[in-house]
Amino acid sequence: MPEIDYNELKKFLLDANTNGYAGSGNKVTPQRPGFKEIECSNGDWLMHDSYAGHFFAPGQEIVYYKGIPIWTMAYAGGMKFQHHGDEELAHETFVFLKKALLAMDPEKPYRGPEHFEEGEWKYISTLEGDIKDFLGNEKIYHEGELLFEQIFIGGIIV
């Protein structure tokens, strides 16, 4: 396994997540049938973000360095069950989610910041650990109602 420069990994994650799902995203043919996949690369770094579903969308990001998988994050969650089927609300929620993700902390470039608000929308993320080993949860509220919740877990692949 190559030696990992964690500052370089953070920089790559920041770039990949800014230009991945939250940005325009370079959609590629998915490795798994039925999934959607976004790929980001920069020099020796490559990330695949693969997910399935819409209202509930589990997925996984894998970062490769010099062709070797070195970091991963799995996530699962989505719109609260009572809102499954409400395409308009889901669209508004995902537009806001992307804004929150673009406001990520450069020192913790896995998901959004601890708090992000815009009008009646609120994003809250809790995170334990660091880039090597972490566990988190993110929630989106609109007018005080919890609409979206997701867990995420990840770290270095050894």
Secondary structure, 3 states (H helix, E strand, C coil): CCCCCHHHHHHHHHHHHHHCCCCCCCEECCCCCCCEEEEEEECCEEEEEEECCCCECCEEEEEEECCEEEEEEEEEEEECHHHCCCHHHHHHHHHHHHHHHHCCCCCCCCCCCCEEEECCEEEEEEEEEECCEEEEEEEEEECCEEEEEEEEEEEECC
